Amino acid sequence: MTGMASQNDDLGRVGFGTSGVRGLVEDLTDPVCTAYTLAFLAHLRRQGSSSQDIALGHDLRPSSPRIAAACAAAIVRTGHRVAFCGPLPTPALALYAARRSIPAIMITGSHIPFDRNGIKFYGCDGEILKADEQGIRDQLGQLPQGWRGAVAPTTLPIPDAAAVEEYLARYLTGFSGDLLVGWRIGIYQHSGVARDLLVRLLSTLGAETVALERSDSFVPVDTEAVDPALEQRARAWVAQHRLDAVISTDGDADRPLIGDERGEFFRGDVVGILTARHLAAEIVVTPVSSNTATEGCGAFTRVVRTRIGSPYVIEAMREAAASGQSVIGFEANGGVLTQSDLALGAARLAPLPTRDAVLPILCLLAMARGLGGPLSALRATLPTRFTASGRLAELSPERMRALLALIADQTLLPKLLPAVAIRAIDRTDGTRVTLADGRIVHLRPSGNAPELRCYAEAETPALAQELVDSTLARVGQAAP
């Protein structure tokens, strides 16, 4: 007999976002975490997986160890073994699992506020796709009678240090040991799980590192919509400490934050373009929201646009790889994914098709050293197209529905935009409008939080930001 778990109220309050399960911490109860773990393992068995080991890791959110313990108990209850890797970057866990051809579960809410968290799943062949998400949902409705008996969180074992060491070795063998000699690099540590790893990595490559604002409390860092207060602090840091760069990541280190010698942060899609060019990618896969300098720079034989979310990027990367050309993906948050075996100096870089923050950080630093100039000089190597982003946050379900109905209305849409004719509308993901003057406005609901996201592209940074601010103001007034 089976119980209709999908009908339980506690399971109904969480669900899949753009990448993984997301929800309020208070809703990610031990039974909910158990149910999703059991459903994931059942989905793997249905696919034919016979792996006994399941890799498990987590970020530094206060709620993450408790959620990891609930998942570990469910893993053991089903006869599997927990390969516990402790707190570590999501891409480090993904690499560890890929090298062993085992599934993995990462407990992380990435960049979202501390009162929320999430669970990311990896099959034996890597990060799960949207079809797998549906398969897990199906299994939630078929959990065996008495599944709640598995809800008994366990004590987490001692972490396997190999996961972090293998991740560090991946880059220490690919970049020259004297790459950063003579550079002073500030590392904004906050509560990022890679904060100590970055110090170790950059120091080993020759940099003098300066630790900045380490926090015992969780700090959400959104690399796609950088807090203006953080930008002000970065400018002060580079002046005070005479820094050549300011480096950081989001909470689970799959999205980079890279600031130059002036304390100005690179937009994530610019980071992706530069990284793909440095690695000589032939095909680039990126969501529809990314900067059109991707096509405009002329560095790639083909650019594939997808919906927003790493599962869509990964699926398109797999399809593109059939051409035999080298494939790299990136998202507007700066996370870079590799589908092909790539040359990295004298070494070869094995594919890691999940978002990674460390690779783009090192690539941009290497590019700047190769040019013999400051980090800011990299901007001049791309077409002058600039992006900005913003959001309406903490929206009630009712207001979100009203906003989405407003944006979807073809007759009302022009009232939300500047008084410029509309050239084209793309509804691949949300509503992306190209104006007659070439500027772009893109509105879509976040898949991870109750927010309406706004992205804009224009010929100057100031015009792009003004376009975001004015659009969000009009939207907010039209649906208060």
C-alpha positions as CSV (number, residue, x, y, z in Angstrom):
1,M,0.0,0.0,0.0
2,T,1.1,3.6,-0.5
3,G,0.3,6.8,1.2
4,M,-0.5,9.9,-0.8
5,A,2.4,11.9,0.6
6,S,1.9,14.7,-1.9
7,Q,-1.4,15.6,-0.2
8,N,0.2,16.2,3.2
9,D,0.2,19.9,4.1
10,D,3.8,19.9,5.3
11,L,5.0,18.6,1.9
12,G,2.8,21.1,0.0
13,R,4.6,24.1,1.5
14,V,7.9,23.5,-0.3
15,G,8.8,22.7,-3.9
16,F,11.3,22.9,-6.7
17,G,12.7,26.3,-7.6
18,T,15.0,27.2,-10.5
19,S,17.5,24.7,-9.1
20,G,16.6,22.3,-6.3
21,V,14.0,22.3,-3.6
22,R,13.5,25.6,-1.8
23,G,11.3,26.7,1.1
24,L,11.1,28.4,4.5
25,V,13.3,26.7,7.2
26,E,10.2,26.3,9.3
27,D,8.6,24.3,6.4
28,L,11.7,22.2,5.7
29,T,10.8,20.0,8.7
30,D,12.5,16.6,9.3
31,P,9.5,14.7,7.7
32,V,9.7,17.0,4.6
33,C,13.4,16.4,4.2
34,T,13.0,12.7,4.8
35,A,10.2,12.6,2.2
36,Y,12.2,14.3,-0.5
37,T,15.3,12.1,0.2
38,L,13.2,9.0,0.0
39,A,11.6,10.2,-3.2
40,F,14.9,11.0,-4.8
41,L,16.3,7.6,-3.9
42,A,13.2,5.9,-5.3
43,H,13.6,7.9,-8.5
44,L,17.2,6.8,-8.8
45,R,16.2,3.2,-8.4
46,R,13.5,3.6,-11.0
47,Q,16.2,4.9,-13.4
48,G,18.3,1.8,-12.7
49,S,20.9,3.2,-10.3
50,S,22.6,0.6,-8.1
51,S,24.9,3.0,-6.2
52,Q,25.1,2.3,-2.5
53,D,27.0,5.5,-1.6
54,I,25.2,8.9,-1.6
55,A,27.5,11.9,-1.2
56,L,26.1,14.6,1.2
57,G,27.2,18.1,2.0
58,H,25.9,21.4,3.3
59,D,26.6,25.2,3.5
60,L,27.0,27.3,6.6
61,R,23.4,28.3,7.2
62,P,22.3,27.6,10.8
63,S,19.6,25.2,9.6
64,S,21.8,23.2,7.2
65,P,23.3,20.7,9.5
66,R,19.9,19.7,10.9
67,I,18.5,19.3,7.4
68,A,21.6,17.2,6.4
69,A,21.1,15.0,9.5
70,A,17.5,14.3,8.4
71,C,18.6,13.4,4.9
72,A,21.4,11.2,6.2
73,A,19.0,9.3,8.4
74,A,16.7,8.6,5.4
75,I,19.7,7.5,3.3
76,V,20.8,5.0,6.0
77,R,17.2,3.8,6.5
78,T,17.0,2.8,2.9
79,G,20.2,0.7,3.0
80,H,22.5,3.2,1.4
81,R,25.7,4.6,2.8
82,V,26.4,8.3,3.5
83,A,29.6,9.7,2.0
84,F,29.5,12.8,4.2
85,C,31.7,15.7,2.9
86,G,30.7,18.2,5.6
87,P,30.4,22.0,4.8
88,L,31.9,22.6,1.4
89,P,31.1,24.4,-1.9
90,T,28.4,22.8,-4.0
91,P,30.7,22.4,-7.0
92,A,33.2,20.6,-4.8
93,L,30.5,18.1,-3.7
94,A,29.5,17.7,-7.4
95,L,33.1,17.0,-8.4
96,Y,33.5,14.4,-5.6
97,A,30.3,12.6,-6.7
98,A,31.1,12.8,-10.4
99,R,34.6,11.2,-9.9
100,R,33.0,8.3,-8.1
101,S,29.8,8.1,-10.3
102,I,27.6,8.3,-7.2
103,P,24.6,10.5,-6.5
104,A,24.8,13.5,-4.2
105,I,22.6,15.7,-2.0
106,M,23.6,19.3,-1.1
107,I,21.9,21.2,1.6
108,T,22.0,24.9,0.5
109,G,19.8,27.9,0.0
110,S,22.5,29.5,-2.1
111,H,21.9,33.3,-2.0
112,I,18.4,33.5,-0.5
113,P,17.8,34.9,3.0
114,F,18.7,32.8,6.1
115,D,15.1,32.0,7.0
116,R,15.0,29.9,3.8
117,N,17.0,26.9,2.7
118,G,17.0,24.2,0.0
119,I,18.1,20.7,-1.1
120,K,20.0,20.1,-4.4
121,F,20.1,16.7,-6.0
122,Y,22.7,15.1,-8.2
123,G,22.3,11.8,-10.0
124,C,25.1,9.5,-11.0
125,D,25.5,11.6,-14.2
126,G,25.4,15.0,-12.5
127,E,22.9,17.6,-11.5
128,I,19.3,16.6,-12.1
129,L,17.2,18.0,-14.9
130,K,13.5,19.2,-14.9
131,A,12.3,15.8,-15.9
132,D,14.0,14.3,-12.8
133,E,12.2,16.9,-10.7
134,Q,8.9,15.6,-12.0
135,G,10.1,12.1,-11.3
136,I,10.8,13.0,-7.7
137,R,7.4,14.7,-7.4
138,D,5.8,11.5,-8.7
139,Q,7.6,9.4,-6.1
140,L,6.5,11.8,-3.3
141,G,2.9,10.5,-4.0
142,Q,4.0,6.9,-3.9
143,L,6.0,6.7,-0.6
144,P,5.4,3.5,1.2
145,Q,3.0,3.2,4.1
146,G,4.8,4.1,7.3
147,W,7.5,6.2,5.6
148,R,7.4,8.7,8.5
149,G,9.0,6.0,10.6
150,A,12.2,6.9,8.8
151,V,12.1,10.4,10.5
152,A,14.9,10.0,13.1
153,P,17.7,12.4,12.4
154,T,21.2,10.9,12.9
155,T,24.5,12.3,14.1
156,L,26.5,13.4,11.1
157,P,29.8,11.5,10.7
158,I,33.2,12.9,10.4
159,P,33.5,14.6,6.9
160,D,35.6,13.1,4.2
161,A,38.3,15.7,3.5
162,A,39.0,14.3,0.0
163,A,36.1,16.4,-1.4
164,V,37.7,19.7,-0.7
165,E,41.2,18.5,-1.5
166,E,40.2,17.2,-4.9
167,Y,38.4,20.4,-5.7
168,L,41.5,22.5,-4.8
169,A,43.8,20.2,-6.8
170,R,41.5,20.7,-9.8
171,Y,42.6,24.3,-10.0
172,L,46.1,24.2,-8.5
173,T,47.2,21.8,-11.3
174,G,45.7,24.0,-14.0
175,F,46.9,27.5,-13.0
176,S,50.6,28.5,-12.6
177,G,51.9,28.5,-9.0
178,D,53.1,32.1,-9.4
179,L,50.0,33.4,-11.1
180,L,49.1,35.9,-8.4
181,V,52.5,36.9,-7.1
182,G,52.6,40.6,-6.3
183,W,48.8,40.9,-6.0
184,R,46.9,41.9,-2.9
185,I,43.4,40.3,-3.0
186,G,40.7,41.0,-0.5
187,I,38.4,38.1,0.3
188,Y,34.9,39.1,1.5
189,Q,34.4,36.1,3.7
190,H,30.9,36.7,5.3
191,S,29.3,33.3,5.9
192,G,30.4,31.8,2.5
193,V,31.3,28.1,2.7
194,A,34.4,28.7,0.5
195,R,35.8,31.5,2.6
196,D,38.8,29.5,4.0
197,L,39.2,27.6,0.7
198,L,39.6,30.8,-1.2
199,V,42.3,32.1,1.2
200,R,44.2,28.8,0.8
201,L,43.8,28.7,-3.0
202,L,44.8,32.3,-3.8
203,S,47.6,32.2,-1.3
204,T,49.0,29.1,-2.8
205,L,48.9,30.8,-6.2
206,G,51.1,33.6,-4.8
207,A,48.6,36.3,-3.7
208,E,48.7,38.2,-0.5
209,T,45.2,37.9,0.9
210,V,43.2,40.1,3.2
211,A,40.3,38.6,5.0
212,L,37.3,40.9,5.1
213,E,34.1,40.8,7.3
214,R,34.0,37.2,8.4
215,S,30.6,36.6,9.9
216,D,29.3,34.0,12.4
217,S,25.7,34.9,11.3
218,F,24.5,33.9,7.9
219,V,24.7,36.8,5.3
220,P,22.8,36.3,2.0
221,V,24.9,37.5,-0.9
222,D,23.1,37.8,-4.2
223,T,25.8,38.0,-7.0
224,E,23.1,38.9,-9.5
225,A,21.7,41.9,-7.6
226,V,24.6,43.2,-5.5
227,D,23.6,45.2,-2.5
228,P,24.6,48.9,-3.0
229,A,25.9,49.0,0.6
230,L,28.3,46.1,-0.3
231,E,29.5,48.1,-3.3
232,Q,30.3,51.0,-1.1
233,R,32.2,48.9,1.4
234,A,34.2,47.3,-1.5
235,R,35.3,50.7,-2.7
236,A,36.4,51.5,0.9
237,W,38.2,48.2,1.2
238,V,40.4,48.6,-1.9
239,A,41.4,52.1,-0.8
240,Q,42.2,51.1,2.7
241,H,44.1,47.9,2.0
242,R,45.5,48.8,-1.4
243,L,43.8,45.8,-3.1
244,D,44.1,44.7,-6.7
245,A,40.8,42.8,-6.4
246,V,38.0,41.9,-4.1
247,I,36.8,38.3,-4.3
248,S,33.8,36.5,-2.8
249,T,31.0,34.0,-3.6
250,D,27.4,33.4,-2.6
251,G,26.6,31.1,0.4
252,D,27.4,27.8,-1.3
253,A,30.2,29.1,-3.7
254,D,28.5,28.3,-7.0
255,R,28.3,32.0,-7.9
256,P,31.3,34.3,-7.9
257,L,31.6,38.0,-6.9
258,I,34.6,39.7,-8.5
259,G,35.5,43.3,-7.8
260,D,38.3,45.2,-9.5
261,E,41.0,47.5,-8.1
262,R,38.4,50.3,-7.9
263,G,36.0,48.1,-5.9
264,E,33.6,47.9,-8.9
265,F,32.0,44.4,-9.3
266,F,31.7,42.7,-12.6
267,R,28.3,41.7,-13.7
268,G,27.8,37.9,-13.6
269,D,27.1,37.6,-17.3
270,V,30.2,39.6,-18.1
271,V,32.2,37.2,-15.9
272,G,30.7,34.3,-17.9
273,I,31.6,35.8,-21.3
274,L,35.2,36.5,-20.2
275,T,35.6,33.0,-18.7
276,A,34.2,31.3,-21.8
277,R,36.5,33.3,-24.0
278,H,39.5,32.6,-21.9
279,L,38.8,28.9,-22.1
280,A,38.3,29.1,-25.9
281,A,34.7,27.8,-25.8
282,E,33.2,27.3,-29.2
283,I,29.6,27.0,-28.1
284,V,28.1,29.0,-25.2
285,V,24.9,28.2,-23.5
286,T,23.3,30.9,-21.4
287,P,19.8,32.0,-20.2
288,V,17.8,34.5,-22.1
289,S,18.5,37.1,-19.5
290,S,22.3,37.3,-20.1
291,N,24.0,40.3,-21.8
292,T,23.8,40.3,-25.6
293,A,27.6,41.0,-25.6
294,T,27.7,37.2,-25.6
295,E,26.8,37.3,-29.3
296,G,28.3,40.8,-29.9
297,C,31.9,39.9,-28.8
298,G,32.2,37.5,-31.8
299,A,34.2,35.0,-29.8
300,F,31.9,32.0,-30.2
301,T,30.6,30.0,-33.2
302,R,27.2,29.6,-31.6
303,V,25.2,31.0,-28.6
304,V,22.3,29.0,-27.3
305,R,19.7,30.8,-25.2
306,T,17.6,29.0,-22.5
307,R,15.1,29.6,-19.8
308,I,16.6,30.7,-16.5
309,G,17.8,27.9,-14.2
310,S,20.8,25.6,-14.3
311,P,18.8,22.5,-15.3
312,Y,17.8,24.2,-18.6
313,V,21.4,25.3,-19.2
314,I,22.7,21.8,-18.5
315,E,20.2,20.1,-20.8
316,A,21.1,22.5,-23.6
317,M,24.8,21.9,-23.0
318,R,24.4,18.2,-23.3
319,E,22.6,18.6,-26.6
320,A,25.2,21.1,-27.9
321,A,28.1,18.7,-27.0
322,A,26.8,16.3,-29.6
323,S,28.4,18.6,-32.2
324,G,31.8,17.7,-31.0
325,Q,32.7,21.4,-30.3
326,S,33.7,22.6,-26.8
327,V,30.8,23.8,-24.7
328,I,30.6,26.1,-21.7
329,G,27.6,27.5,-20.0
330,F,27.1,30.4,-17.7
331,E,24.3,32.2,-15.9
332,A,23.7,35.9,-15.2
333,N,24.7,35.2,-11.6
334,G,28.3,34.4,-12.8
335,G,28.2,30.7,-12.2
336,V,30.1,28.8,-15.0
337,L,29.4,25.3,-16.1
338,T,31.7,23.2,-18.3
339,Q,30.5,20.4,-20.5
340,S,33.7,19.6,-22.4
341,D,37.2,18.6,-21.6
342,L,39.1,21.9,-21.8
343,A,42.7,23.0,-22.0
344,L,43.9,24.9,-18.9
345,G,47.5,25.7,-19.3
346,A,49.4,22.4,-19.5
347,A,46.6,20.6,-17.8
348,R,43.2,19.3,-19.0
349,L,40.1,20.5,-17.2
350,A,37.5,17.7,-16.8
351,P,33.9,18.7,-17.3
352,L,32.0,19.9,-14.3
353,P,28.4,20.7,-15.5
354,T,27.2,22.5,-12.4
355,R,27.6,26.1,-11.4
356,D,31.1,26.9,-10.1
357,A,32.5,30.1,-8.7
358,V,36.2,29.3,-8.4
359,L,36.8,28.7,-12.1
360,P,35.6,32.2,-13.3
361,I,37.5,33.9,-10.4
362,L,40.7,32.3,-11.5
363,C,40.1,32.9,-15.2
364,L,39.5,36.6,-14.8
365,L,42.6,37.0,-12.6
366,A,44.6,35.1,-15.1
367,M,43.3,37.2,-18.0
368,A,44.2,40.4,-16.2
369,R,47.7,39.1,-15.5
370,G,48.0,38.1,-19.1
371,L,47.1,41.6,-20.3
372,G,49.6,43.1,-17.9
373,G,47.0,45.5,-16.6
374,P,44.5,46.0,-13.8
375,L,41.4,43.8,-13.5
376,S,39.2,46.7,-14.7
377,A,40.9,46.6,-18.1
378,L,39.0,43.4,-19.0
379,R,35.8,45.5,-19.4
380,A,37.2,47.3,-22.4
381,T,37.7,44.0,-24.3
382,L,33.9,43.5,-24.7
383,P,31.2,45.5,-26.5
384,T,29.7,48.4,-24.6
385,R,26.5,46.7,-23.5
386,F,25.7,46.9,-19.8
387,T,23.2,45.1,-17.6
388,A,21.5,45.9,-14.3
389,S,19.0,44.1,-12.2
390,G,16.6,44.7,-9.3
391,R,13.6,43.2,-7.6
392,L,10.4,43.7,-5.8
393,A,10.9,41.5,-2.8
394,E,8.7,39.7,-0.2
395,L,5.6,39.7,-2.4
396,S,2.4,38.1,-1.1
397,P,1.0,35.4,-3.4
398,E,-2.0,37.7,-4.2
399,R,0.3,40.6,-5.3
400,M,2.5,38.2,-7.3
401,R,-0.5,36.9,-9.2
402,A,-1.6,40.5,-9.9
403,L,1.9,41.5,-11.1
404,L,2.2,38.5,-13.4
405,A,-1.2,39.2,-14.9
406,L,-0.3,42.8,-15.5
407,I,3.0,41.9,-17.3
408,A,1.3,39.2,-19.4
409,D,-1.3,41.7,-20.7
410,Q,-0.2,42.8,-24.1
411,T,-2.2,46.0,-23.9
412,L,-1.0,47.1,-20.5
413,L,2.7,46.2,-21.0
414,P,3.7,49.4,-22.8
415,K,2.5,51.4,-19.8
416,L,5.1,49.8,-17.7
417,L,8.0,50.7,-20.0
418,P,9.6,53.9,-21.3
419,A,7.8,55.8,-24.0
420,V,9.6,54.0,-26.8
421,A,8.2,51.6,-29.4
422,I,8.5,47.9,-28.7
423,R,10.6,46.1,-31.3
424,A,10.2,42.5,-30.0
425,I,8.8,40.5,-27.1
426,D,10.4,37.2,-26.0
427,R,8.4,35.0,-23.6
428,T,11.0,32.2,-23.2
429,D,11.1,32.9,-19.5
430,G,8.9,35.8,-18.2
431,T,8.6,38.8,-20.5
432,R,11.7,40.1,-22.2
433,V,11.1,43.3,-24.2
434,T,13.5,44.8,-26.8
435,L,12.8,48.4,-27.4
436,A,13.2,50.2,-30.7
437,D,16.3,52.0,-29.3
438,G,18.0,48.7,-28.5
439,R,17.5,48.8,-24.8
440,I,16.1,45.6,-23.1
441,V,13.8,45.1,-20.2
442,H,13.1,41.7,-18.8
443,L,10.5,40.9,-16.0
444,R,10.0,37.5,-14.4
445,P,9.1,35.9,-11.1
446,S,12.0,34.4,-9.1
447,G,11.9,30.6,-8.9
448,N,13.6,30.7,-5.4
449,A,11.8,33.5,-3.4
450,P,8.6,35.6,-3.5
451,E,10.2,38.2,-5.7
452,L,9.7,39.8,-9.1
453,R,13.0,40.2,-10.9
454,C,13.8,42.9,-13.4
455,Y,16.8,42.9,-15.7
456,A,17.8,45.6,-18.1
457,E,20.4,46.2,-20.8
458,A,21.5,49.5,-22.2
459,E,24.5,51.3,-23.6
460,T,25.8,52.6,-20.3
461,P,25.6,51.2,-16.7
462,A,23.6,54.3,-15.5
463,L,21.0,53.9,-18.3
464,A,20.6,50.2,-17.5
465,Q,20.1,50.9,-13.8
466,E,17.7,53.8,-14.5
467,L,15.7,51.4,-16.7
468,V,15.5,48.9,-13.9
469,D,14.5,51.5,-11.3
470,S,11.9,53.2,-13.4
471,T,10.3,49.9,-14.6
472,L,10.0,48.5,-11.1
473,A,8.5,51.9,-9.9
474,R,5.9,51.7,-12.7
475,V,5.1,48.1,-12.0
476,G,4.8,48.7,-8.3
477,Q,2.4,51.6,-8.9
478,A,0.3,49.7,-11.4
479,A,-0.2,46.8,-9.0
480,P,0.3,48.2,-5.4
